Structure formats: structure tokens, C-alpha cells
């Protein structure tokens, strides 16, 4: 079977951690990525759960945009922080 090359940019520290994981499990990065790709193709899905970060939800982004607009338009209230005992 013909081989091809895939170039991927990744954070250097993350790569080092992944490389250590791969070495600890007796494989190299190429083998691990090939296992991932084969699993995705075979199962027709990512082989782990992917969730969204609630901070980036449309509802929260709408709230943040409104808050920024209020600050920019001088429509803010300053509150004291009250800590409950």
C-alpha cells in the first residue's frame, strides 16, 4: 500500500508529552496517529467524546457582547464585593 505524509502543527510541549506517552506504550507518534486514523475511518466517528466549552456557547458570547457594549457605553454599575461568612 502506498504511503503518504501528513504535516501537523502542534504545541511543542504537547508533542513532547505525547511522544513520551507513545514511547511508554511501545509505539511512536506515527503508529499512534495511524491507529487514530484507522479507528476514525472504521467506526466513522472520533473514538472519544468531544464536548464544547460552555464559555464559548452562543448564549454566553451574547451575554459577553452585551456586557462589553454596556462598558463601552458607560452603562455599568460598580458593586462592592460582599463575602458571606
C-alpha positions in Angstrom: 0.0 0.0 0.0 1.4 3.4 -0.9 2.4 5.7 1.9 1.9 9.5 2.2 3.0 12.2 4.6 0.7 14.4 6.8 2.3 17.5 8.3 0.6 18.7 11.5 1.5 21.7 13.7 1.2 21.1 17.4 2.4 22.8 20.6 6.0 21.7 21.3 5.3 20.8 24.9 2.2 18.8 24.0 4.2 16.9 21.3 6.9 16.0 23.9 4.2 14.8 26.3 2.5 12.8 23.5 5.9 11.4 22.4 6.6 10.2 26.0 3.2 8.6 26.2 3.8 6.8 22.9 7.2 5.6 24.0 5.9 4.4 27.3 3.3 2.3 25.4 5.9 0.9 23.0 5.0 2.9 19.9 6.0 6.0 18.1 3.9 9.0 17.2 3.3 7.8 13.6 1.9 4.5 14.9 -0.4 6.2 17.4 -1.7 8.6 14.7 -2.2 5.7 12.3 -4.2 3.9 15.0 -6.3 7.0 15.5 -7.0 7.5 11.8 -7.8 3.8 11.2 -10.3 3.8 14.1 -12.0 7.0 12.8 -12.4 5.5 9.4 -13.5 2.1 10.6 -16.0 3.5 13.2 -16.9 6.6 11.2 -16.6 8.7 14.4 -14.0 10.2 16.7 -13.1 7.4 19.1 -13.6 9.6 22.2 -16.2 12.1 23.4 -15.8 15.7 22.2 -17.6 18.3 24.1 -17.9 22.1 23.7 -16.5 24.5 26.2 -19.6 26.3 27.8 -17.7 29.6 27.9 -17.8 29.7 24.1 -21.5 28.9 23.8 -23.6 31.3 21.7 -25.6 32.2 24.8 -22.5 33.2 26.8 -21.0 35.0 23.9 -24.2 37.1 23.5 -24.1 37.9 27.3 -20.4 38.9 27.0 -21.0 41.1 23.9 -23.8 42.9 25.8 -21.6 43.4 28.8 -18.8 44.9 26.6 -21.3 47.2 24.9 -22.5 48.3 28.3 -19.0 49.1 29.5 -18.2 50.9 26.2 -21.4 53.0 26.5 -20.8 53.8 30.2 -23.8 51.7 31.3 -22.1 49.9 34.2 -22.8 49.7 37.9 -20.0 49.4 40.4 -20.7 46.9 43.2 -18.9 46.2 46.4 -17.9 42.6 46.8 -19.8 41.2 49.8 -18.4 38.0 51.1 -20.7 35.8 53.1 -19.4 34.2 56.3 
